[in-house]
Amino acid sequence: MSRWNALKYFFLRKISAIEGRIDKARGYKRLKAEYAGTFGADPDLRDPKGFSEKVQWRKVHDRNPLFPVFTDRVKCRAYFEERLGKARAEALTTRLLWHGRNPEDIPFDTFGDGAILKGNHGSGWSRIILPGEDYDRDEIRRQCTRWVGRTYGQEVHEWGYWGAERGIVAEELIRTEEGAHISDLKCFVFDGKLRFMYLMQYGSNKCGLFDADWNRIAATFRIRTTKPFGVLGDMPAPPYLDDLIEVAEKLGEGVDMLRIDFLVTKSRFWLCEITVYPTSGIGNFDPPEFERAAGDMWTLPKVG
């Protein structure tokens, strides 16, 4: 990172931190406004009921020391090994091709089979490099430099990200046999028990919610005030469902709620990441009755 960029992002981090402190001092007005943009009312930060409302409570009150482990992509791999054993964890996770702090060191010449670049310390920062793609390395380095220069989540109180080490990871690019994007299966684990999950097919922009027995749940999901995702048609349970649930529940033991994310095809699955603040608490399940039902599944810890 150049000296100018280092200086610029130093001040940007300070500004984000100050914004977060000001918002806290003002009674979390920004946080409440973000939530109200989806739900039409402020969250109850003392006695929350709905699922997303409880995500907001977690931001403000919960300082579980595992959260900075889950939000750090490199450290989270060590957590996978601790819970699942080294051999099983390695078999279930995508290969880590490289990680480091300086985007100038990204080994593009080794990505012949493609790769996905991600910010180690944030959410939503990713760049896919396809095999044989003609891409602008300098533009990607600039993008990664912007990621490295930020401390994710300060202004929206996502404390778990603040201690993650700033850097870039390059992971193996997983594709289906036909070369298409694979799906995400996001599993909601409460006190070590998987209660429901949703399958996201981004190519079709469709979503299906299921309980732990792969029974369809009559609900869908939306992000902010956008239209809900389309509803997936009927589909059989994947052959690995029992194995995947066992993995998700082992990873979620001892924590009141985690979303364990997997990459899936018809024949197998890969561990992707652990999400502490799903959609930053501004997405919601539709209809509202399931938003409340999901909240009822979550028993918040006693803090302070």
C-alpha positions as CSV (number, residue, x, y, z in Angstrom):
1,M,0.0,0.0,0.0
2,S,1.4,3.4,-0.9
3,R,2.1,6.0,1.8
4,W,-0.7,8.2,0.5
5,N,-3.2,5.4,0.6
6,A,-2.1,4.4,4.1
7,L,-2.6,7.9,5.3
8,K,-6.0,8.3,3.6
9,Y,-7.3,5.1,5.0
10,F,-6.0,5.9,8.4
11,F,-8.2,8.9,8.5
12,L,-11.2,7.0,7.0
13,R,-10.9,4.4,9.8
14,K,-10.8,7.2,12.4
15,I,-13.9,8.8,10.8
16,S,-15.8,5.5,10.8
17,A,-14.9,4.9,14.5
18,I,-15.9,8.4,15.4
19,E,-19.2,8.0,13.6
20,G,-19.9,4.8,15.6
21,R,-19.1,6.5,18.9
22,I,-21.3,9.5,18.0
23,D,-24.2,7.1,17.1
24,K,-23.8,5.3,20.4
25,A,-23.8,8.6,22.3
26,R,-27.0,9.6,20.5
27,G,-28.8,6.5,21.4
28,Y,-28.0,4.5,18.3
29,K,-30.0,6.8,16.0
30,R,-28.2,5.6,12.8
31,L,-28.6,1.9,13.8
32,K,-32.3,2.4,14.6
33,A,-32.8,4.3,11.3
34,E,-31.2,1.4,9.3
35,Y,-33.5,-1.1,11.0
36,A,-36.6,1.2,10.6
37,G,-35.9,1.4,6.9
38,T,-36.9,-2.3,6.6
39,F,-39.4,-2.7,9.5
40,G,-40.9,0.7,9.8
41,A,-40.1,1.0,13.5
42,D,-37.1,1.3,15.8
43,P,-35.7,-1.9,17.2
44,D,-36.2,-2.7,20.9
45,L,-32.6,-2.9,22.1
46,R,-33.7,-4.0,25.6
47,D,-36.2,-6.7,25.0
48,P,-36.1,-7.7,21.3
49,K,-38.5,-10.2,19.8
50,G,-37.9,-10.6,16.1
51,F,-34.8,-12.3,14.6
52,S,-33.4,-9.2,13.0
53,E,-34.2,-7.2,16.1
54,K,-32.1,-9.6,18.0
55,V,-29.2,-9.2,15.6
56,Q,-29.3,-5.4,16.4
57,W,-29.3,-6.3,20.2
58,R,-26.2,-8.5,19.6
59,K,-24.4,-5.6,17.9
60,V,-24.9,-3.4,20.9
61,H,-24.6,-5.8,23.8
62,D,-22.8,-9.0,23.0
63,R,-19.0,-9.2,23.1
64,N,-18.4,-12.9,22.7
65,P,-14.7,-13.4,22.2
66,L,-15.3,-15.9,19.5
67,F,-16.9,-13.3,17.2
68,P,-13.6,-11.9,16.0
69,V,-12.5,-15.4,15.2
70,F,-15.5,-16.1,13.1
71,T,-15.2,-12.8,11.2
72,D,-11.5,-13.4,10.3
73,R,-11.4,-15.8,7.4
74,V,-8.0,-17.2,8.2
75,K,-8.6,-17.6,11.9
76,C,-12.0,-19.2,11.2
77,R,-10.2,-22.0,9.3
78,A,-8.3,-22.8,12.5
79,Y,-11.7,-22.9,14.3
80,F,-13.0,-25.4,11.7
81,E,-10.0,-27.7,12.4
82,E,-10.5,-27.4,16.2
83,R,-14.1,-28.4,16.0
84,L,-14.0,-30.9,13.2
85,G,-10.5,-32.2,13.2
86,K,-7.8,-31.2,10.7
87,A,-8.4,-33.9,8.1
88,R,-12.2,-33.4,8.0
89,A,-11.9,-29.6,8.0
90,E,-9.4,-29.6,5.1
91,A,-11.7,-32.0,3.1
92,L,-14.7,-29.6,3.6
93,T,-13.1,-26.2,3.0
94,T,-12.0,-24.7,-0.3
95,R,-8.3,-24.5,-0.7
96,L,-6.6,-21.3,0.6
97,L,-4.4,-20.3,-2.3
98,W,-2.8,-17.2,-0.7
99,H,-3.3,-14.6,2.0
100,G,-1.5,-11.4,2.8
101,R,-1.9,-7.8,3.6
102,N,-0.2,-6.2,0.6
103,P,-2.3,-6.4,-2.7
104,E,0.9,-5.9,-4.6
105,D,1.9,-9.4,-3.6
106,I,-1.2,-11.1,-5.0
107,P,0.2,-14.1,-7.1
108,F,-2.0,-13.7,-10.1
109,D,0.1,-16.0,-12.2
110,T,-0.8,-19.0,-10.0
111,F,-4.5,-18.6,-10.5
112,G,-4.8,-20.6,-13.7
113,D,-7.8,-22.5,-12.5
114,G,-9.5,-19.3,-11.3
115,A,-9.8,-17.9,-7.8
116,I,-12.0,-15.7,-5.6
117,L,-10.4,-12.8,-3.8
118,K,-12.0,-11.7,-0.5
119,G,-11.3,-9.2,2.2
120,N,-10.1,-11.2,5.2
121,H,-11.8,-8.8,7.6
122,G,-15.1,-7.8,6.1
123,S,-18.4,-9.0,4.5
124,G,-19.4,-8.6,0.9
125,W,-15.9,-7.9,-0.4
126,S,-15.2,-10.4,-3.1
127,R,-13.8,-10.5,-6.7
128,I,-14.1,-13.6,-8.9
129,I,-11.2,-14.4,-11.3
130,L,-12.4,-16.8,-14.0
131,P,-10.0,-19.2,-15.7
132,G,-8.6,-17.6,-18.8
133,E,-10.2,-14.3,-18.1
134,D,-8.6,-11.1,-19.4
135,Y,-8.7,-9.0,-16.3
136,D,-7.0,-5.7,-15.2
137,R,-4.5,-6.6,-12.4
138,D,-3.9,-3.0,-11.4
139,E,-7.7,-2.4,-11.1
140,I,-8.0,-5.4,-8.8
141,R,-5.1,-4.3,-6.7
142,R,-6.7,-0.9,-6.3
143,Q,-9.9,-2.6,-5.2
144,C,-8.1,-4.8,-2.7
145,T,-6.2,-1.8,-1.4
146,R,-9.5,-0.1,-0.6
147,W,-10.6,-3.2,1.3
148,V,-7.4,-3.4,3.3
149,G,-7.7,0.3,4.2
150,R,-11.1,-0.1,5.9
151,T,-12.1,-1.4,9.3
152,Y,-15.4,-3.1,8.5
153,G,-18.5,-2.4,10.5
154,Q,-17.5,0.4,12.8
155,E,-20.2,2.8,11.9
156,V,-22.9,0.1,12.1
157,H,-21.6,-1.4,15.4
158,E,-20.5,-4.8,14.1
159,W,-18.0,-5.2,16.8
160,G,-16.9,-8.7,15.9
161,Y,-15.2,-7.4,12.7
162,W,-13.1,-4.8,14.4
163,G,-10.4,-7.1,15.6
164,A,-10.1,-9.2,12.4
165,E,-6.7,-8.7,10.7
166,R,-6.9,-6.5,7.6
167,G,-5.8,-8.4,4.6
168,I,-6.7,-10.3,1.4
169,V,-7.4,-14.0,0.9
170,A,-7.4,-15.9,-2.4
171,E,-9.5,-19.1,-2.3
172,E,-10.1,-21.9,-4.7
173,L,-12.9,-21.1,-7.2
174,I,-15.7,-23.7,-6.9
175,R,-17.9,-24.2,-10.0
176,T,-20.5,-26.8,-11.0
177,E,-19.7,-29.5,-13.5
178,E,-21.4,-27.2,-16.1
179,G,-19.2,-24.2,-15.1
180,A,-22.1,-22.3,-13.5
181,H,-22.1,-20.6,-10.1
182,I,-23.0,-23.0,-7.3
183,S,-25.6,-22.3,-4.6
184,D,-25.4,-21.1,-1.0
185,L,-27.1,-23.0,1.8
186,K,-27.3,-20.8,4.9
187,C,-28.0,-22.8,8.1
188,F,-29.3,-21.2,11.3
189,V,-28.0,-22.9,14.3
190,F,-29.3,-22.0,17.8
191,D,-27.4,-23.4,20.8
192,G,-25.9,-26.1,18.7
193,K,-29.2,-27.2,17.0
194,L,-30.0,-26.5,13.4
195,R,-33.6,-25.2,13.2
196,F,-33.9,-24.0,9.6
197,M,-31.9,-23.1,6.5
198,Y,-32.4,-21.3,3.2
199,L,-31.0,-22.2,-0.2
200,M,-30.0,-19.3,-2.4
201,Q,-29.7,-19.7,-6.2
202,Y,-28.2,-16.4,-7.3
203,G,-28.3,-17.2,-11.0
204,S,-32.1,-17.6,-10.8
205,N,-32.5,-15.1,-7.8
206,K,-34.6,-17.7,-6.0
207,C,-34.7,-18.8,-2.4
208,G,-36.2,-21.8,-0.6
209,L,-36.6,-22.1,3.2
210,F,-36.5,-25.5,4.8
211,D,-36.5,-27.0,8.3
212,A,-33.9,-29.5,9.5
213,D,-35.9,-32.4,7.9
214,W,-36.0,-30.6,4.5
215,N,-39.7,-29.8,4.9
216,R,-40.6,-26.6,3.0
217,I,-41.2,-23.5,5.2
218,A,-43.9,-21.2,3.8
219,A,-41.7,-18.1,3.8
220,T,-39.0,-16.3,1.8
221,F,-36.4,-13.7,2.4
222,R,-35.8,-10.1,1.4
223,I,-32.9,-7.8,1.9
224,R,-33.8,-4.3,3.0
225,T,-37.0,-3.1,1.1
226,T,-36.3,-4.9,-2.1
227,K,-38.7,-7.5,-3.5
228,P,-38.4,-10.9,-1.9
229,F,-36.4,-13.5,-3.7
230,G,-38.4,-15.8,-6.0
231,V,-39.5,-19.1,-4.5
232,L,-37.7,-22.3,-5.5
233,G,-39.7,-25.1,-6.9
234,D,-39.9,-28.5,-5.3
235,M,-36.6,-30.2,-4.9
236,P,-35.4,-33.3,-3.1
237,A,-33.2,-33.2,0.0
238,P,-29.5,-33.4,-0.9
239,P,-27.9,-36.8,-0.3
240,Y,-25.4,-35.3,2.2
241,L,-28.0,-33.4,4.3
242,D,-27.4,-35.4,7.5
243,D,-23.6,-34.9,7.2
244,L,-24.0,-31.2,6.6
245,I,-26.3,-30.8,9.6
246,E,-23.8,-32.6,11.8
247,V,-21.0,-30.3,10.7
248,A,-23.2,-27.1,11.2
249,E,-24.2,-28.2,14.7
250,K,-20.7,-29.0,15.8
251,L,-19.5,-25.6,14.7
252,G,-22.5,-23.9,16.4
253,E,-22.1,-25.6,19.8
254,G,-21.8,-23.2,22.7
255,V,-23.1,-20.1,20.9
256,D,-26.7,-18.8,21.1
257,M,-27.0,-18.3,17.3
258,L,-24.8,-18.6,14.3
259,R,-25.4,-18.8,10.6
260,I,-23.2,-21.4,9.1
261,D,-22.8,-20.9,5.4
262,F,-22.0,-23.7,2.9
263,L,-21.4,-23.8,-0.9
264,V,-23.4,-26.7,-2.4
265,T,-24.0,-28.6,-5.6
266,K,-26.3,-31.6,-6.1
267,S,-23.5,-34.0,-5.0
268,R,-21.4,-32.3,-2.3
269,F,-20.9,-29.3,-0.1
270,W,-18.1,-27.1,1.1
271,L,-17.8,-25.0,4.3
272,C,-17.8,-21.3,3.4
273,E,-18.0,-19.1,6.5
274,I,-19.7,-18.3,9.8
275,T,-21.9,-15.3,9.9
276,V,-22.4,-13.4,13.2
277,Y,-24.6,-10.6,12.0
278,P,-26.8,-12.0,9.2
279,T,-27.5,-9.2,6.7
280,S,-26.5,-6.8,9.5
281,G,-30.0,-7.2,10.9
282,I,-31.7,-5.2,8.1
283,G,-32.9,-8.2,6.0
284,N,-36.1,-9.9,7.0
285,F,-38.1,-13.0,6.5
286,D,-41.5,-12.7,4.8
287,P,-44.2,-13.1,6.1
288,P,-43.6,-11.2,9.3
289,E,-44.9,-14.2,11.3
290,F,-41.8,-16.2,10.4
291,E,-39.5,-13.2,11.3
292,R,-41.0,-13.5,14.8
293,A,-40.9,-17.3,14.8
294,A,-37.2,-17.2,14.0
295,G,-36.7,-14.7,16.8
296,D,-38.4,-17.1,19.2
297,M,-35.9,-19.8,18.4
298,W,-33.1,-17.5,19.7
299,T,-32.5,-17.3,23.4
300,L,-30.1,-14.4,24.0
301,P,-27.3,-14.7,26.4
302,K,-27.1,-12.8,29.7
303,V,-24.6,-10.0,29.4
304,G,-23.1,-7.4,31.7
